C-alpha cells in the first residue's frame, strides 16, 4: 500500500489506463484482471492522448484493432457474456461518427445487462477551437453533443471535464458494471483537451484492488411466503433465465428441481442451463420455444421465474401462463422480480434457490405432474429429431443445426442472433454443455453473429483453447456486418462460420406473409428496385478476407465440410443455400403480439388481423 500523501502526476488518459490495470476480480479463488483489454479504432479524438497511454501497457491490456466500432461493441458484449459478466472489455472510439457507431452496441449491452466500458472522444472542453471537425453544433445548448445520446443506452454515463473527476467516476462505472442488479454498459466521454491534462493523483488510487460479485441474500419474509406458495402448488414449473448462469447457480437449479420434482423450462438467454438429456428439462419456452415447455407452462398453477426479465418472446406476450397462475420472481433486480404482480424474492439466484430448497425440506410435487411434463418433452424430442434430419426435401436452418449438433464437441460455443436463426437454434438445438449457447435475442441485433463470435473466441481461447466457436449467420446479417472474419484471421482467433443463404431477409418475409401481405422488399427477388437479382459469392468474399471457405450443396456436404473446418487451424466459412419458404420449424410457437393493419384493402390482411386479435383473449393483464 502507498502512503495517503503520496501523489503521481499523470494525464487523465494515463490515469484511466493505470487504474484499469490494477483492478482484479476473484473468480473461483483465482484473481484475474477484471478488464480483459479493449477494442479500438483510433482517430483524432482518442489517439493523441489515450493512444499514448495505452501503448506502454499493450501486453497487459491487449488492444484489438476493430474494423467497425459497432462490431467492436458486439465483440465486447460477447466477451462479457462468455465470462458471465465477471469480466469486461473496453471500447475506444474517436469523437463524432466513430463514437456514434457504438450506439447500437451499447443498446445491445444494455438490453442484455452486459458490462462494457466505452472510452470515447469528445469535443474540447475549453471550446476555444470550436466548431471542430465532426462536432455537432447545438446553437441553444453548446454542452449538447453526440455523446449525450448514450444516456439512453447506458447504465452509467459521465463526461470527464477535469482530470480529478476520474477519482469518483471510474470506481462508480466499475461498480455499475459488476452489480448483479444494475449491470450494463458504462460510458465516459473524454474531451480531447482533458485527456491530456495532468493532475497530481493520490498513488493510493492505483493500489491493486480485488473485486467480488455481490451476492444479496433474499429477505426471510419473502422466502417464507414463496416457500408457502410453492408447497401448496399442484403443478409448479421453473422458468430458468440467463441470470441462473450469471449467478453461477446451475448446480443449485439442478439440485432444487431434482429434490422437489419440479419441471424446468428455459428462456432464450437461459437456453443452456440444463443439458438436453436431463429428465427435468422440458424445453425452451415462448414464441420460439417448444410445444412441451409451452404446454406445461400453460397448465402450471405456480411459476417460479429465476433470473429472467420475462421479455415477450419468453412469455408469448403474456399468453403462455394461465391467467390465474401465481408468479414468483426470484431475481437480483427488484424491477424484474416484481413484474406482472409477481411475489417478489429479491436476491441472488444461487442463495435464493438454496434457501427455498431448505424451506421446502422434503416436499415433492405430485409425480404425475412431473411424468406429464416428461411425456410432453419426449414428444417434442421426436419432432425435433425429424425436423433436423436430412431427407428428400429442401435445405433448411434446422437441418444445418442438426449437422452441427451431431458433430460438435460438447464444449464448443454456438453464437447466433436476429433473423430466423434464434428461433431455429432455440427450438432445435440439443444442449451438450452447460453455458455453451449464445443466442443474442435481448436486442435482436443483426450483425452480432460474426463480431460476437470473435469476442467470444477471444474469451474462449483463454479458457478453452482446444474448443471451437461456431457462428450461424444468415446472408442478410452477413452482408450487414462481416468484417470481423478478417479480424479473426488477423488475430488468429479461429471461427467456424456457417453462412446459410436464403436470398434476403427470409424470416421477415415469412412474418410479412403470415400477416396476409405479399412478399415485398425482404427477399432480394421481391425488391421492386432490383431489376435482376443475383446470388452473392460468399465463398469468394470470405476468401478475400483470409478465411478458408467452401460452398456445399446439402446437409451431407455440410457435415463433411464441418469436419474439415474442425481440423483447420484458422477461420473457416461454409456456405449453404437454404429454402426461404420451406423447412421452417412449424411447431412450438406461442402467440406473439405484433401490430397488424386494422383497416386494409387486402382481404388476407383483414383475416390475419382478426386472427392475431383473437389471440389477445389469453393475454394476462398486469404491469
N, C-alpha and C positions, 0 to 999 in steps of 0.2 A: 504494500500500500504506500502511496505517496503522501507527503505532508499536505495539510489543509492550505498552507500558504504558498505552496509551490505553483508556479504557472509556466506555461509554454506558449510562445507566440506562433500562431498558425493562421492561415487563411480560413475562411468559413468552409470552403470546399475541402481543405486538408483536414479540418477538424471532423467533418462528417465522415470522411473515409477512415480516419484513425479510430473514431468511436465505433463504427461498424465492425472494424477488425477485432475489437475487444469484447464483443457481445457473443456469448456462448449459450447453449441450451443443453440441458441434461435429458438424454433420450435413452431409456433402458440402462441407466447407470453410466452411460458414456457421454462425455462432454464434447459437443460439436459446435463449430461456429454457426450461429443461427442464420447468418446471411451466406448463402452458397456462392455468391458472386453476383454478376449482373449481365444484362444485355444492353448494348449501347450502340447508338448511331450518333457520331459527333457532328456538330455544326458550330457556328459562331456563338451560339448560346450556351454551350457546355464544354467545348474542347479547350479554351484557353486556361480555365481555372480548374474545373472538375477533372478534365482530362489530365492536367498536370498532376493533380493529387492522386489519381488512380494508377498512373504509370509505375511508380516505385513499388506498388504492392500488387502488381499484376499476377504474381504467383499465388499469393494468399487469397486475393479476391479476383478470380478469373473473370475477365470481361469478354463475353461472346459478342462478336460483331454481328448485328442483325442485318436483314435485308429490308425490313419494313417495321416501323415502330409498332404497328398494331400486332403483327405476328410476334414481336418480342414480348409483348404483354401476354399473349396467349401462351407462349412458351413458359413465361414466369408463373402463370396460373397453373399449368400442368405440373411444373416442378413442385409447387406448393402442395398440390393435390397428392402427388406421389408421396411426399413426406408428411402427409396427414396434418397439414397446416402448422407443423412444428418448425419448419424452416422456410425461408423465402429467398427470392432473388430481387434485386433492384433493376429498374429500367431507367436509363437516362436518355433524354432526347433534347434536341435543341429548341430554342424559342420558336414560336409560330407553328407552322404546319407539322413539324416533327413531333412536337408535344401534342398537337391536336389529334394526330393519328393514334395516340394512346387512349383516346376516349372510349372507344368500343371495348378495348381490352379491360379498361378499368371497370366498365359496366359489367362485363362478364365476371370479373373477380368479385365485384360487389354482390351480384345476384347469387353466386356460388359460395359466398362467405369465405373467400380465399385471401391470404395475405400477399401483398405485393407492394413494394416501395417504389414510388416514382420520384426521381430527382430530375426536375425539368427546368430548362432555362426560362427566364422571364425578362421583361423589359427593364431598362435601367431605373434604379430607384431615384436617382437624382433628377431624371428627366432632362438633363442638360442636352443630350443629343437627339431628343425626340423631334419628329417621329422617326423611329429606326426601322431598319429592314424587317419585314414580317410582323410589324406591330399593327394591331387593330386599334384605330383611334375612336374612342367614345367621347364626343365633344362635351357631353354633360357630366361625365364621370371619368376623369383621367386614371382612376385606380382600376377600372374595369378592363379585363383582357381575356384572351383565350383561356388562360389557366383557371379563371373563375368558373368555367363550365364544369370543371372536375368536382366542384362542390356537390353536384347531384349524384356523382357516381363513386364517391369515396367515403370511407368511414372516418377518415381524419384528413384535414386539409389545412395547410398553412402556407403563407408567403413569408419568407425569411427577409426581413427588412433591416436586420442588424445581426452581425456575427454572433452576438451573445445569445440570440433567441434560440439557437440550436441546443443550448443547455437544457431548455424545457421541451422544445419541440421533438427532438429525436427520441428521448425516453417515452414521451406521450405517444408518438407514432408507433413505436415498437410495442408498447403496452396494448395498443388497439389491435395490432396485427396478431398478437398472441392471446388475445382474450377469447375464451370459448363462446361467449355470447355476442360480442361485437366485432368479431374478426372480419377483416376485409381490407381493401387497399388503402394505402396512405400516400398522400401527395404533398411534396414540398416544392413550392415554386421558388426558384433561385435566381433573383435578378442578377444580370451579368456583372454588374459592378460589385454587388455584395459578395458574390462568390470569391472574389479576390481580395476583399478587405480583410485585414488582420485584426486579431484580438488576443489578449492575454488570457488563455483558458486555464482554469484550475487543472493541474495534472491529474488530480483525483478523478476527474470526469472520464478519463481514459483508462482507469483501472479495469482489469479483467472482471467481467460480471457474468455469472451463470444464472440463466433464467429457467423457470419451470412453469409448465402449463398449470393454471389454477384448476383445482377440482372442487367445485362447490357441492357440499352435501345438501340434499333436499331437506326441506322443513319437515319435522317429525309429524306435524298435524296433517300436512298434505300427503305424506306417505301413508299414514294410517287410514285416511279417507280412501285413497286409491286402492289400498290393500282390501278394504272392506268391499268396495265395488267389484274388484276382481274375484274375490271369494264368492260373491253372490252371482257371478256371471255363469250362464249356462253355455254360452257359445262365444268365448273371448277369442280375439285374434290380435297378434302383434304386427304393427306396421314398422318395419326396420328401415330407417333412413341413413343417409350418409354420416350423420352425427354419431352413429354407432362406431364407425371406423375411426372418425376423428378423436373420439374418446378412448379408443383402444379397448372397446367393450365387446368385441366379437365373442370372446370366450364367455363373458358374463351373459350375453344374449343367448348363446347356445345352451349354457347351463340352466338358465332361467326357463327357457321354453321346454327343455327336456324334463326338468324337475316337475313342472306343472302340466305338461302335455298340451301346451298352447301352440297352435299353428302360427307360423311366421310368413308374412308376405313382405316383399321388398319394394322399395321405391327405385326410381332410376338411379339416383345417387347412391343408394344402398344396395345396388344390384349384386355385389359380391360379398355380402355379409355372411351368407351360408353357402356351402358347396351345393351344387345341383343335386347330389345324391343324398343330402341329409333328409331324413324321413319327415322332418317338420318344416322343410322349405316347401311352401305351397305355390311359390312362383311370384313373378313380378306383377305389381298392382297397377290398375288405372287404364288410361286411354290407350297406351301402348303396352298393355300388360298381358295377362293370361286369363283364360276363362276360369281356371282353377282359383286363382287369387281373387278375382272379381266376384265369383260366386260365393266364396267363403266370407269375404269382406261384407257382401250384401246381406248375408244371413247372420252375421255377428251381432250380439247384443251389447258387447263391450269391446271397444277398440283402444288398445294401448299403443299410442304413436310415440316411438322412441327416436329422437334425433332427426326429425323431419320437419320441413317447413310447410308440408301439405299443399304443394302447388297443384294447379288444376289438372295436370296430367296424372298426378297421383290419385286425386280424389274424383276424377271424372267430372270435373267442375262441380263437385259435391253431390254426385249421384251414386257413387259406389257403396256408400254406407247407408244403412237403413235410417229413415228419418228419426226413429225412436232409439237408435243405438247411442250408448253413452260413450263419450270420448274421454280418454285420459292422455294428457300431453306431458311426456317426460322429456324435458329439453333444457339445455343450459341457457337458452334465450327465453326470457319471460314472454316476449311477443309471440314466439312460435308455440310455446306451451299453452297459451290461452286461446288459441284460435278456435272458432266455432263453439264457444261456450264450453270448452274442454275443462275437465277437472285438472287443475294445473299441479304439476310436480316439477318445480324449477330446480334444476341441478344437473350435475354430471351424469351421463348415461351409465357409466361403469358403477359409480357409487349408488345411483338410483336403482339399478337392477339388482345389485347385491342386497340393498335394504328392502326392496319389495319382496325379493325371494325369501329373506329372513322372516318378514312379516307374514307371508303366506304359509310358511312352515311346510308341512307335508301335503298341503292341499293340491289336488289334481282335478282337472276338469273331467267331465264325463267322457270316457274313452270312445264312445260312439261319435262324439263331435270330432275328435282327432282322426278317427278312422274315416269319417266322411270327407274331411279335408284331404287326407292322403289318397283317397279314391279319386277325387277331383284332379289331383296332381298327376296321378297315373294316366288318366285320360288325356290330360294336356301333354304329357311327355310323348304319348303315342302320336298326337297330332304334330308336334314339333319334329319328331323323327321322320315322319312322312314329308313334312314341309321342307326340310333341309336336304332330303335325299335327292341325288341326281336322278334323272329319268328322261323319258322321251317328252320333254316339254321345254319351253323357253328358259334361258338362263335367268336366274333371279338373285337378289340380295341374299335370300335365305339359303340358297344352295352354296353361295360363296362362304357364308358364315359357317355352314356345316363343314365345309372342307377345312377351313382354318381351325375350327373347334376340334376336329378329329386329329389334326396333325401338330398342333402347337404344344409347347411344354406347359405344364400347369402354372408355372410362374411367369410365363410370357404376359406382357401387358397389352391390352386391347384399348385402342383410342379411336373414338369417332365423335361426330357432332352433327347437329342440324339435319336438314333434309329428311330422307326416308330411313337412313341407317340407324338412328337412335331407336326407332320403333322396332326395326327388324332385329337389331342386336339384343335389345331388351327382351323381346319375346322369344327369340330363338337360341340365344347363347346359353350353354350349359356351363356354369361356373366350375372351373377346375382348381382355382386357387383363390384364397381369400384376398380381397382388395386388389384384384387384377384387372378390373374393368373400369375404364374412364369414358363414360358417355356424357359429353357436355350437353346438358339439356336445361340447365338453370337459366341461361340466357339464350339458348338455342341458336348458337352463333356459328354461321357458316364461316369457313376459313380457319377454324380452330384446329382441325384434324392434323394437318402436317406440322404446323407450328407447335401444337400441343404435344405431338409425338416427339418432336425434337427436344422440347423441355423435359418431357417425361424420361426420354432416353438419357439426358444428362444426369438426371437424378438416379435412374436405374443403373447406369454404368458405375456409379459409386457403390451401390448396394448389391446389385445382382448382375455383374458384368457379363455373365455367361448366358443370360436370358435375352429375349428379343422384345422390342416394342413394335407392335403390329398396328398399322393405321389403315382403317377402312374409310374411303372417301369417294364421294360421287364426283362425276365430271363437273357439275356446277360449282361445288366447293373447291375442287382442284383449280379451276380457272380463276376463281376468286382470289386464292392465295396458295401458291405452290413453291415460292422461292426458298423455303427452308429445306427443300430437298437439297439444294445447293449448300445451305448451312450445315446440314447433317454430313454431307460428303466432306466439306472443308474441315469440320471439327472432328471427323472420324467417329461420329455418333451414329452408328448404323440403325437404319429403319427398314422395315418391310412395309411397303405401301401398296395397298390394293386399290386401284382406280377402277370403279365399277361405273361404266359409261352407259347411261340410259338416254342420252341425247338431249339433255337440258335439265330443267327443274321438275323432275317427273313426279315427285310426291306432291308438290303444289298443283301440278296439273291434275293429279288424282283428286285432290281436295276440290279443285275447280269443277271437275266433272261430278263429284259427289254432291255438290250444291246445285246441280242442274244446269251448269253452264257448259258452253262449248270450249274446247281447248283453245287457249289464246295466250300467246306471249310467254309461255313457260317452256314447252319443248321447242327446240330450235326450228323444227319443221313447221311449227304453228305460229311463228312470228311473222306478222304481216309486213314487217320492214326487211325481211330476209328473202331476197329473190330466189336464192338457191342454197339450200342447206348442205353442209358437208361435215364430216367427222374429223375432229382434231386428232393428229398423230401424237397421242400422249407418250407413246414409247420413245419416239424421236425427241420429244421435248424433254423428257426425263433424262435421256442420254446426254443431251446438251448441257445439263446441269451436273454431269459427272456420275450419275447413278447407273447401275446395271438396270436394264429394262427389257421386258419382253411382253408380247401380246399373246393371249391364249384364246382359244375358241369356245371352251366349255369347262365345266367343273373338273372333268378328268385332267384336262390340260393345266388347270389352275393348281390341282394337287401336285403335279409334277414340278411346276414352276415354283410353288411354295417350298417344296423340299430343297430345290436349288437355292432359293433365297435364304433358307435357314443355314445352309452350308456356306454361303458367301460371307465375306468379311466387310463388305460395305453396303450402303443403302441400295436396295433393290425395289424397283417399281414393276408391278404386274398389272396389266390392263386386260379387262374382260368386259365385253358388252353385255348388258342385261336388258331385258324387255321392259319398256316403260309402262306397259299396261298389265301384263300377265305376271303371276308369281308373287304378288304381294301377300303378306300374311293376312289371311281373311278373318281369323278368329282372334279372340282375346281383347277386343276393343270395348272400352266403356264410352258412354255418351260424353261429348265434349262441347262446351258452349262456344259457338262461333257466331259472328254476325252474318245474317243472311238477309237478302232483299225482301222486305215485306210487300213491296209493290214491284211488279216486273211484267213486261210484255211477254216473257217466256213462260209457257205453261209448266215446263220442267222445273224452272227456278221456283215457281209458286208452290209446286208439290214438295220440293225439297225443303223449302222454308217451313211448310206445315209439319213435315217430319221432324225437323230439328226442334221446333217449338213444342212438339208433343213430348219430347224427352224431358222437358223442364218440369214435368209433373213429379219426377222423382228427386228433384234438387232440394237438398237441405237448405233451410234458411238459417242465417246466422252471420256473424261478423268475424 
